[in-house]
Amino acid sequence: MKIIMLGAPGAGKGTQAKKIAGRYRIPHISTGDIFRANIKGGTELGMKAKAYMDQGQLVPDDVTIGMLLDRISEPDCADGYVLDGFPRTIPQAESLKAALEKRGEKMDYAIDVDVPDEAIVTRMGGRRACVSCGATYHIVFNPTKQEGICDACGEKLVLRDDDKPETVQNRLGVYHDQTQPLIEYYRNEGILRTVDGTKDLNEVFEDIINVLGA
């Protein structure tokens, strides 16, 4: 079962991708993990990616797709995988489709975790992170025992720049411009399934299971 996760930043698609991977015993593949593994391993594609990243530039699609195809060729992907964070644009989706067709393969599902912008701004604005140990919390959904203090190590929590309302609005703008068109693309491909991401995360997961089947 080959699955693509779609949704705005903060919609919870990464969390659901991990739960799907655990349930169906298939790898959860994120582009960030692929980049890190290739750079750490010193692969040719990894070094190409690092050169762009070191200059603050986006990694070209052909390099990203090259690393992705290497990853999904590994034995643990024989029964499928969950893609999280790729594709982000129509050209990336078209390149992925073409590359898979050459292998006689195709994606089975594109699952859109749908959450309105205003809910995402509220959700991400409530997140707090510990700069010491990296633990994350939410002032409403996952509060600490003592306000503003990490349960794990006792250090102070912060609102990360990425989670500030103005930053979230900017990220949502990029999403709507570049990534949201993928929803219509995969609807036309006949593999789009949409779930209500405003529900409790376990309810969202149950809805996804109903889509994918036991």
C-alpha positions in Angstrom: 0.0 0.0 0.0 1.6 3.2 -1.2 0.2 6.4 0.5 0.9 10.1 0.2 -0.1 12.3 3.1 -1.4 15.8 2.3 -2.4 18.7 4.5 -1.3 22.1 5.6 1.5 22.6 8.1 0.2 21.8 11.5 -2.7 19.7 10.2 -1.2 16.6 11.9 -0.3 14.6 8.8 3.1 13.7 10.2 1.6 12.2 13.3 -1.0 10.3 11.3 1.7 9.1 8.9 3.6 7.5 11.8 0.5 5.8 13.1 -0.3 4.4 9.7 3.2 3.1 9.3 2.9 1.4 12.7 -0.5 -0.1 12.0 0.4 -1.5 8.5 4.1 -2.2 9.2 5.3 -0.1 6.3 8.0 2.7 6.5 7.2 6.3 7.2 9.3 8.2 4.7 9.9 12.0 5.1 12.0 14.0 2.8 13.9 15.5 5.9 14.9 12.0 7.0 16.0 11.1 3.5 18.1 14.2 3.2 19.7 13.5 6.6 20.4 9.9 5.8 22.0 10.6 2.4 24.1 13.5 3.8 25.3 11.4 6.8 26.0 8.5 4.4 28.0 10.7 2.1 26.1 9.6 -1.0 26.5 11.4 -4.3 22.9 12.7 -4.2 23.4 13.6 -0.5 26.4 15.7 -1.3 24.5 17.4 -4.1 21.6 18.2 -1.7 24.0 19.5 1.0 25.6 21.9 -1.5 22.2 23.5 -2.2 21.2 23.5 1.4 24.4 25.1 2.6 23.7 28.0 0.3 20.1 28.3 1.6 18.7 27.1 -1.7 15.9 24.6 -2.3 17.1 21.1 -3.4 16.2 20.6 -7.1 13.4 18.1 -7.8 15.6 15.7 -9.7 18.0 15.3 -6.7 15.1 14.9 -4.2 13.3 12.3 -6.4 16.6 10.5 -7.0 17.0 10.0 -3.2 13.3 9.1 -2.8 13.5 6.4 -5.5 16.6 5.0 -3.9 14.8 4.9 -0.5 11.6 3.2 -1.9 13.8 0.6 -3.6 15.0 -0.8 -0.3 13.6 -4.1 0.9 11.5 -2.7 3.7 9.4 -0.8 1.1 8.3 -4.0 -0.7 4.8 -3.9 0.9 4.4 -0.2 0.6 5.2 3.1 2.4 3.8 6.4 3.6 5.3 9.6 2.0 5.2 12.6 4.3 6.3 16.0 2.9 6.6 14.9 -0.7 5.4 15.8 -3.2 4.9 19.5 -2.4 4.2 20.7 -5.9 2.5 19.6 -9.1 5.8 19.2 -11.0 7.1 16.9 -8.2 3.9 14.9 -8.3 4.2 14.5 -12.1 7.9 13.5 -11.8 7.0 10.9 -9.1 4.2 9.5 -11.2 6.5 9.2 -14.2 9.3 7.5 -12.2 6.9 5.0 -10.6 5.3 4.2 -14.0 8.8 3.2 -15.3 8.9 0.7 -12.4 5.3 -0.5 -13.2 4.1 1.0 -9.9 1.7 3.7 -8.8 0.5 5.4 -5.6 -2.7 3.9 -4.1 -4.0 6.7 -1.9 -3.5 10.4 -1.3 -5.0 11.3 2.1 -5.8 14.9 2.8 -5.9 15.8 6.5 -8.2 18.8 6.2 -8.0 21.5 8.9 -9.2 25.2 8.4 -6.5 27.9 8.5 -7.8 29.5 11.7 -7.8 26.2 13.5 -4.1 25.7 12.5 -3.1 29.1 13.7 -4.7 28.4 17.1 -3.3 24.9 17.2 0.3 25.9 16.4 0.2 29.0 18.5 -0.5 26.8 21.5 2.6 24.6 21.0 5.5 25.0 23.4 8.9 23.4 23.1 11.7 22.7 25.6 15.0 24.1 24.1 16.9 21.8 26.5 15.6 18.3 25.8 13.4 18.9 22.7 10.1 17.7 24.3 6.9 19.4 22.9 3.6 20.3 24.5 0.4 22.2 23.9 -1.2 24.5 26.4 -4.6 23.1 25.6 -4.2 19.6 24.2 -1.1 18.4 26.0 -0.3 20.8 28.9 2.6 20.4 31.3 2.0 19.7 35.0 3.5 23.1 35.9 2.8 25.9 33.4 5.7 26.8 31.2 8.0 24.1 32.7 9.1 20.9 30.9 7.8 17.8 32.6 10.8 15.8 31.4 13.8 18.0 32.5 12.4 21.0 34.4 13.6 23.6 32.0 11.5 26.6 30.7 9.4 26.1 27.6 9.3 28.5 24.6 7.0 29.4 21.7 9.2 28.6 18.7 9.5 31.2 15.9 7.9 28.6 13.5 4.8 28.5 15.7 4.2 32.3 16.0 1.0 33.4 14.3 2.7 35.6 11.7 5.1 32.8 10.7 2.3 30.3 10.5 0.3 32.6 8.3 3.3 32.9 5.9 3.7 29.1 5.9 0.0 28.7 5.1 0.3 31.1 2.2 3.1 29.1 0.7 1.1 25.9 1.2 -2.0 27.4 -0.5 0.1 28.6 -3.5 2.3 25.5 -4.0 0.9 22.5 -2.3 -2.9 22.8 -2.1 -3.2 22.3 -5.9 -2.1 18.7 -5.3 -5.5 18.0 -3.8 -7.2 18.7 -7.1 -4.4 16.8 -8.9 -4.9 13.6 -6.9 -8.7 14.0 -7.1 -8.3 13.8 -10.8 -6.0 10.8 -10.4 -8.9 9.1 -8.5 -6.9 8.4 -5.4 -7.7 11.4 -3.1 -9.4 10.7 0.2 -10.2 13.5 2.6 -10.5 13.2 6.4 -11.6 15.8 9.0 -8.4 16.8 10.8 -10.2 18.9 13.4 -11.2 15.8 15.3 -9.3 14.1 18.1 -6.1 12.6 16.6 -7.3 9.0 17.4 -10.7 9.7 15.7 -8.8 11.0 12.6 -6.8 7.8 12.6 -9.9 5.7 12.8 -11.3 7.6 9.8 -8.1 6.9 7.9 -8.2 3.2 8.7 -11.8 3.2 7.4 -10.4 4.6 4.1 -7.5 2.1 3.9 -9.3 -0.9 5.2 -8.2 -3.2 8.1 
